[in-house]
Amino acid sequence: MKMGRQFFGGVIGAMVFLGVIGCSQVMTPPARTTAEISAQDSPDRNFKLFFISYRDGTRELYMMEPDGSHQTRLTRNMGQVDYAVASPDEKRAVYVTDGDGNREIYRINTDGSNRVRLTNNHADDYAPRWSPDGKRIVFISERDGNGEVYIMNDDGTNQTRLTHTAGMEDDPQWLPHGNKIAFTSNRDGNEEIYVMNSDGSDQRNLTHNRAEDWNPFWSPDGTRIGFVSTRDGNREIYAMNADGSNPTNLTRNPADDGSGMFTWSSDGKMLPFVTNRNGRREIFIMNADGSNPRNLTNTPDADEDDPVWLPDGRILFLTNRDGNWELYTMNRDGSGVTNLTNNPADDTRGIRLSPGPKS
C-alpha cells in the first residue's frame, strides 16, 4: 500500500497512514491527530494535544496543553507506540504498539489510567479509528493473511471482518456523523478508493482509475472525499463527490503535492498541504477548489510535514528547522510560529479526528 504521509525517517504519519505516526502503514490520517479534552475555561482552548516522543528512548505517547505546557507521558511500553487518536468524547484514546511482538491496539484514558488491550493476535492490528458516536472502532488486521478492514466495539468485543478480498485494504475513514467508511484497496490490481456501509455491505469502487489512488479524507459535511492520485504522472491532491463523481485535481503542479497530511477547515473552505514545489517540503494552504495556493512556512533550509487544524484556528505541524523534529503551531496565514515541544529528542504526533477550527 502507498505510504502517502511518510517522511520522518521514512515513517512520518504512516498513519496517518498515512494516518499514522511512525509506523509502516499509510495513516492516514487521518488522519488525524492530536485530540481535544475538556480542560480549560476558554472554548477555543478547551483541548489538549497528543504527541509521540522519543525523549525517553522509545516512542511513547504524551499529552500537553495547547501552548505546549504540562507535557505528560501516558504510556510505558516495552515496544514502540506508532499511532494514537482520541475518542469523540475526548476521554479515551486508542493507540498501536508492538510491545507484544506485533502491532496491537490498546485503549487508555486520557489521564493515563485504565490501559486495556483491545486486540490479541499473532498478526498485526493497526490504523484504529473511532466511530462518530464513540461506540465502535474500525481498524486493519492482518490476522487472515492480508490487511482487511475490521470493526469492534470500543471495549474490543465483537471483532468482525468487513472486507474479504485477496488484496490489501488500508486507511479506513469514517464518514463524519454517519455510518459509512471510506478505505483504500488494491483488490482490482491497483490502489483505489472504496466506500462501504459500516456493516461491510455495499462496497463500491469510487475512483476506477489505472493510476494509484489512496489516502481518502472526508470533507466536514461528508459531501466530498479528498484523496491522493498519480493519474497525472505525479502525486497530486484531488477531491471528488462522495459518490465518486467529478474528481478534480486541486494542486495541478509538477511537484510532489500528495505525500503529507491534508485536511479541510471546519467550514470546508481551506486546505493546508505539504509540497516540495520550492525544493524542500513546505506547508502551503489553498482554497478548497485549489485556487490561491500560498506558502505558509517559507523555510528553505528545513522540512515541514503533516499540517492539521486545531480547534482554536491554528495549524499544528511538524518541522526539523531546529535540527530535530518538533511540533509547532502557526496561524492560518503563517504568522505566530511557535515551538510547542522544544526537546532535543524527536517529537512526532498522533491523529486528530475532531472538527477543525471554528470559522
C-alpha positions as CSV (number, residue, x, y, z in Angstrom):
1,M,0.0,0.0,0.0
2,K,1.1,3.6,-0.6
3,M,2.7,5.3,2.3
4,G,1.4,8.7,1.4
5,R,2.1,10.5,4.6
6,Q,5.5,9.0,5.4
7,F,8.6,11.2,5.6
8,F,10.1,11.3,9.1
9,G,13.0,8.8,8.8
10,G,10.8,7.2,6.2
11,V,7.9,6.9,8.5
12,I,6.1,10.1,9.5
13,G,2.3,10.0,9.7
14,A,2.3,6.5,8.4
15,M,-1.0,6.9,9.8
16,V,-1.7,8.8,9.2
17,F,-1.4,6.4,7.4
18,L,-0.6,7.8,6.4
19,G,-2.9,8.4,9.2
20,V,-0.4,7.0,11.5
21,I,2.8,8.5,13.0
22,G,5.9,6.4,12.9
23,C,4.5,3.1,11.7
24,S,4.8,1.4,8.4
25,Q,1.3,1.9,7.2
26,V,-0.5,4.8,5.5
27,M,-2.1,6.7,8.0
28,T,-3.8,8.2,7.3
29,P,-4.9,10.2,8.7
30,P,-6.2,10.8,9.3
31,A,-5.8,11.4,9.9
32,R,-5.6,12.5,12.1
33,T,-4.4,13.9,15.3
34,T,-4.0,15.0,18.4
35,A,-7.2,15.4,20.1
36,E,-9.1,17.6,22.5
37,I,-10.0,17.0,26.1
38,S,-12.0,19.4,28.3
39,A,-9.5,21.1,30.5
40,Q,-9.8,24.9,30.4
41,D,-12.4,27.6,30.6
42,S,-11.9,29.1,27.1
43,P,-14.0,27.3,24.5
44,D,-11.2,27.9,21.9
45,R,-8.5,26.4,24.2
46,N,-10.6,23.6,25.6
47,F,-8.4,20.8,24.4
48,K,-5.1,19.0,24.8
49,L,-2.7,17.5,22.3
50,F,-1.4,14.0,21.9
51,F,2.0,13.5,20.5
52,I,4.6,10.8,20.3
53,S,8.2,11.4,21.5
54,Y,11.5,9.6,21.6
55,R,12.7,11.6,24.6
56,D,12.7,8.5,26.9
57,G,14.4,6.2,24.4
58,T,11.4,4.6,22.8
59,R,8.3,6.0,21.1
60,E,5.8,6.8,23.8
61,L,2.5,8.6,23.9
62,Y,2.5,12.1,25.6
63,M,-0.1,14.8,26.1
64,M,0.3,18.6,26.5
65,E,-1.7,21.8,26.8
66,P,-2.3,23.8,23.6
67,D,0.5,26.1,24.5
68,G,3.0,23.2,24.9
69,S,3.0,23.3,28.7
70,H,2.4,20.3,31.1
71,Q,3.9,17.7,28.8
72,T,2.9,14.3,30.4
73,R,3.9,10.8,29.4
74,L,0.8,8.5,29.2
75,T,2.3,5.1,28.1
76,R,5.2,3.0,29.4
77,N,5.5,0.2,27.0
78,M,8.2,-2.4,26.2
79,G,7.7,-1.6,22.5
80,Q,7.1,1.5,20.3
81,V,3.9,3.5,20.1
82,D,3.1,4.1,16.5
83,Y,-0.3,5.8,16.4
84,A,-2.8,7.4,18.7
85,V,-6.2,9.0,18.3
86,A,-8.7,10.3,20.9
87,S,-12.4,9.3,21.2
88,P,-15.1,11.7,20.2
89,D,-15.9,12.2,23.9
90,E,-12.3,13.2,24.4
91,K,-11.9,11.0,27.5
92,R,-10.1,8.0,25.9
93,A,-7.6,7.2,23.2
94,V,-6.6,4.2,21.2
95,Y,-3.1,3.6,20.2
96,V,-0.9,1.0,18.5
97,T,2.2,-0.6,20.0
98,D,4.4,-3.5,19.1
99,G,5.3,-4.3,22.7
100,D,3.9,-7.8,22.5
101,G,6.0,-8.7,19.4
102,N,3.5,-7.5,16.8
103,R,1.3,-4.4,16.5
104,E,-1.8,-4.5,18.7
105,I,-4.4,-1.9,19.6
106,Y,-4.8,-0.6,23.1
107,R,-7.2,1.8,24.8
108,I,-6.2,4.2,27.5
109,N,-7.9,7.0,29.4
110,T,-6.5,10.4,28.5
111,D,-5.2,10.8,32.1
112,G,-3.0,7.7,31.5
113,S,-5.2,5.3,33.6
114,N,-7.1,2.1,32.7
115,R,-4.9,0.7,29.9
116,V,-6.8,-2.0,28.1
117,R,-5.6,-4.3,25.3
118,L,-8.3,-4.5,22.7
119,T,-6.8,-6.9,20.1
120,N,-4.8,-10.1,20.9
121,N,-3.5,-11.7,17.8
122,H,-0.2,-13.0,16.4
123,A,-0.7,-10.8,13.4
124,D,-0.6,-7.0,13.1
125,D,-3.6,-4.9,14.0
126,Y,-3.4,-1.2,13.3
127,A,-5.0,2.0,12.0
128,P,-7.8,2.3,14.5
129,R,-10.5,5.0,14.1
130,W,-13.3,5.8,16.4
131,S,-16.9,5.9,15.0
132,P,-18.6,9.3,15.3
133,D,-20.6,8.1,18.3
134,G,-17.5,6.7,20.0
135,K,-19.1,3.2,20.4
136,R,-17.1,1.3,17.7
137,I,-13.6,1.2,16.3
138,V,-12.7,0.4,12.7
139,F,-9.2,-1.0,12.1
140,I,-7.0,-3.0,9.9
141,S,-5.9,-6.5,10.8
142,E,-3.6,-9.0,9.0
143,R,-4.9,-12.0,11.0
144,D,-6.3,-13.6,7.9
145,G,-3.0,-13.3,5.9
146,N,-3.5,-9.8,4.4
147,G,-4.7,-6.4,5.5
148,E,-8.5,-6.4,5.9
149,V,-11.0,-3.9,7.4
150,Y,-12.4,-5.0,10.7
151,I,-14.7,-3.4,13.3
152,M,-15.1,-3.9,17.0
153,N,-16.9,-2.4,20.0
154,D,-15.0,0.2,22.0
155,D,-14.1,-2.4,24.6
156,G,-12.7,-4.8,22.0
157,T,-15.6,-7.2,21.8
158,N,-17.4,-8.4,18.7
159,Q,-14.5,-8.1,16.3
160,T,-16.0,-8.5,12.8
161,R,-14.3,-8.7,9.5
162,L,-15.9,-6.3,6.9
163,T,-13.8,-7.0,3.8
164,H,-13.0,-10.4,2.2
165,T,-10.6,-10.0,-0.7
166,A,-7.2,-11.3,-1.8
167,G,-5.9,-7.7,-1.9
168,M,-4.8,-5.3,0.8
169,E,-7.1,-2.9,2.4
170,D,-5.9,0.1,4.4
171,D,-6.7,3.6,5.8
172,P,-10.3,3.3,6.9
173,Q,-12.0,6.6,7.5
174,W,-15.5,7.2,9.0
175,L,-18.0,9.4,7.3
176,P,-18.4,12.4,9.7
177,H,-21.7,11.9,11.6
178,G,-22.5,8.8,9.5
179,N,-22.3,5.1,9.1
180,K,-20.1,4.8,6.0
181,I,-16.4,4.0,5.8
182,A,-14.0,5.1,3.0
183,F,-10.9,3.0,2.6
184,T,-8.1,2.0,0.2
185,S,-7.9,-1.3,-1.6
186,N,-5.8,-2.9,-4.3
187,R,-8.3,-5.7,-4.9
188,D,-8.6,-4.7,-8.5
189,G,-4.8,-4.7,-9.2
190,N,-4.0,-1.1,-8.2
191,E,-4.9,1.1,-5.3
192,E,-8.4,2.6,-5.4
193,I,-10.7,4.4,-3.0
194,Y,-13.7,2.4,-1.9
195,V,-16.7,3.2,0.3
196,M,-19.0,0.8,2.2
197,N,-21.6,0.8,4.9
198,S,-20.3,0.2,8.5
199,D,-21.6,-3.4,8.4
200,G,-19.5,-4.1,5.3
201,S,-22.3,-4.0,2.8
202,D,-22.5,-2.1,-0.5
203,Q,-18.7,-1.9,-1.1
204,R,-18.1,0.3,-4.1
205,N,-15.1,1.5,-6.0
206,L,-15.2,5.3,-6.3
207,T,-12.1,6.0,-8.3
208,H,-12.0,3.5,-11.2
209,N,-8.6,4.6,-12.5
210,R,-5.5,2.7,-13.6
211,A,-3.3,5.1,-11.6
212,E,-2.8,4.8,-7.8
213,D,-5.4,6.5,-5.6
214,W,-5.2,6.5,-1.9
215,N,-5.4,8.4,1.4
216,P,-9.2,9.2,1.5
217,F,-10.3,12.1,3.6
218,W,-13.9,13.2,4.1
219,S,-14.9,16.9,3.9
220,P,-16.5,18.1,7.2
221,D,-20.0,17.9,5.7
222,G,-19.4,14.5,4.2
223,T,-20.3,15.5,0.7
224,R,-16.7,15.2,-0.7
225,I,-13.7,13.0,-0.4
226,G,-10.2,14.2,-0.7
227,F,-7.5,11.8,-1.9
228,V,-4.1,11.5,-3.5
229,S,-3.7,10.3,-7.1
230,T,-0.9,9.7,-9.5
231,R,-3.2,9.8,-12.6
232,D,-1.5,13.0,-13.8
233,G,2.0,11.5,-13.5
234,N,2.9,12.6,-10.0
235,R,1.3,12.7,-6.6
236,E,-1.5,15.3,-6.6
237,I,-4.4,16.1,-4.2
238,Y,-7.8,15.5,-5.7
239,A,-11.3,15.9,-4.4
240,M,-14.5,14.1,-5.6
241,N,-18.1,13.9,-4.7
242,A,-19.0,11.3,-2.1
243,D,-20.3,9.0,-4.9
244,G,-17.0,9.3,-6.8
245,S,-18.3,11.7,-9.4
246,N,-16.5,14.9,-10.5
247,P,-12.9,14.0,-9.5
248,T,-10.9,17.3,-9.6
249,N,-7.1,17.9,-9.4
250,L,-6.7,20.6,-6.7
251,T,-3.0,21.1,-6.8
252,R,-2.1,20.9,-10.5
253,N,1.6,21.2,-10.1
254,P,4.6,19.1,-11.4
255,A,6.0,18.9,-7.8
256,D,5.0,16.3,-5.3
257,D,1.9,17.6,-3.5
258,G,0.5,14.4,-2.1
259,S,3.0,13.0,0.4
260,G,1.8,14.7,3.6
261,M,-1.3,15.1,5.6
262,F,-4.1,17.4,4.4
263,T,-7.4,18.3,6.0
264,W,-10.2,20.7,5.3
265,S,-11.0,23.5,7.7
266,S,-14.3,23.0,9.6
267,D,-16.2,25.2,7.1
268,G,-14.7,23.3,4.2
269,K,-13.2,26.4,2.6
270,M,-9.4,25.9,3.1
271,L,-7.0,23.1,2.9
272,P,-3.3,23.0,4.0
273,F,-1.0,20.5,2.3
274,V,2.7,19.5,2.0
275,T,4.6,20.2,-1.2
276,N,8.2,20.2,-2.4
277,R,7.5,22.7,-5.2
278,N,10.1,25.1,-3.7
279,G,12.8,22.4,-3.4
280,R,12.1,21.4,0.2
281,R,9.0,20.2,1.9
282,E,6.9,23.2,2.8
283,I,3.4,23.7,4.1
284,F,1.1,25.5,1.7
285,I,-2.6,26.4,2.0
286,M,-5.2,26.7,-0.7
287,N,-8.8,27.3,-1.1
288,A,-10.9,24.1,-1.2
289,D,-11.3,24.4,-5.0
290,G,-7.5,24.5,-5.4
291,S,-7.2,28.2,-6.0
292,N,-4.8,30.7,-4.4
293,P,-2.1,28.3,-3.1
294,R,0.4,30.1,-0.9
295,N,3.4,29.1,1.1
296,L,2.9,29.3,4.9
297,T,6.3,28.2,6.2
298,N,9.0,29.6,3.9
299,T,11.9,27.6,5.4
300,P,14.3,26.8,2.5
301,D,16.8,25.0,4.8
302,A,14.3,22.8,6.7
303,D,11.4,20.4,6.0
304,E,7.9,20.7,7.3
305,D,5.2,18.0,7.4
306,D,1.7,16.9,8.5
307,P,-0.3,20.1,8.9
308,V,-3.6,19.7,10.8
309,W,-6.2,22.2,12.1
310,L,-6.6,22.8,15.8
311,P,-9.9,23.8,17.4
312,D,-8.6,27.3,18.1
313,G,-7.9,28.0,14.4
314,R,-4.1,27.4,14.5
315,I,-2.4,24.8,12.3
316,L,-0.3,22.2,14.1
317,F,2.7,20.9,12.0
318,L,6.0,19.1,12.2
319,T,9.3,20.6,11.3
320,N,13.1,19.9,11.7
321,R,14.1,23.6,11.4
322,D,15.8,23.4,14.9
323,G,17.8,20.3,14.0
324,N,15.4,17.7,15.1
325,W,11.7,17.1,14.7
326,E,9.4,19.2,16.8
327,L,5.7,20.1,16.9
328,Y,5.0,23.7,16.0
329,T,1.9,25.8,15.6
330,M,1.1,28.8,13.4
331,N,-1.8,30.9,12.4
332,R,-3.6,30.2,9.2
333,D,-1.7,33.0,7.5
334,G,1.7,31.6,8.6
335,S,2.2,34.1,11.4
336,G,2.7,33.3,15.1
337,V,5.0,30.4,14.6
338,T,5.6,28.6,18.0
339,N,7.7,25.6,19.0
340,L,5.5,23.5,21.4
341,T,7.7,20.6,22.2
342,N,11.2,22.2,22.3
343,N,13.1,19.0,23.2
344,P,16.4,17.6,21.9
345,A,14.6,14.3,21.1
346,D,12.4,13.8,18.1
347,D,8.7,14.6,18.7
348,T,6.0,13.5,16.2
349,R,2.3,13.4,16.6
350,G,-0.8,11.2,16.6
351,I,-4.0,11.9,14.6
352,R,-6.8,14.3,15.5
353,L,-10.2,13.4,14.2
354,S,-12.2,16.2,15.9
355,P,-13.7,19.0,13.8
356,G,-11.4,21.7,12.6
357,P,-11.2,25.4,13.6
358,K,-14.3,27.5,14.1
359,S,-14.7,29.8,11.2
